[in-house]
Amino acid sequence: MQEKNLKLVDKIMTALQGVEDPELLVDVVNLGLIYGIDIEGDHATVKMTLTIVGCPLSTYLQNAIEKAVLSVPEIKSCDVKLVWYPVWSPERMTIAAKKQLGMLDNEQVLDQENKIEEAGKIIDFSVPIKKLAEEYPDFIQIMYDCGFTRIKIPGLLSTVGRVMTIPLGAQAMKIDLDKIRQAFEDKGYKVID
């Protein structure tokens, strides 16, 4: 993905954080409903899902998403594609969203962090960058040291990082994926694809 398109995706994801599910009062990004954004020129295609098939808010959310995307000055047209695979589950929600909905209390958040620690340091290259950054305190610095300097751009993790994986980021930044793999292994991580 070109640098210009990455910046546009970042702007679009920021705009989408303003689109709340009116029943849950959580935005579509934190709910994990946005599956991808493709940009061609000044046209954006947003792939999204719903929490359930037949959701009565389908039209409302699609219209709100389109309006949010079109609020980005560089975008002149937008399509919202509804997809059903992978099937949405609460696991796609951010920890913040789960907490907001009362699905986790502070003890459960600590429990999740402890489970991660007990499982060892495992970097799964198929997991979005934001999730890895939340799980591992040294993740951002390791990626930065590998040349992924954009990771420290304000808002990158909360927007593009929700959908971008390490391989996609490496491709966008023209960084050798093996270099990133080696950097994590040198820090004691087990890397899986």
Helices and strands as residue ranges (DSSP letters): H 3-16, E 20-21, E 26-27, E 34-40, E 43-48, H 58-70, E 77-82, G 90-92, H 95-100, H 106-119, E 122-124, H 129-135, H 139-145, G 149-152, G 160-162, H 166-173, H 177-186, E 190-192
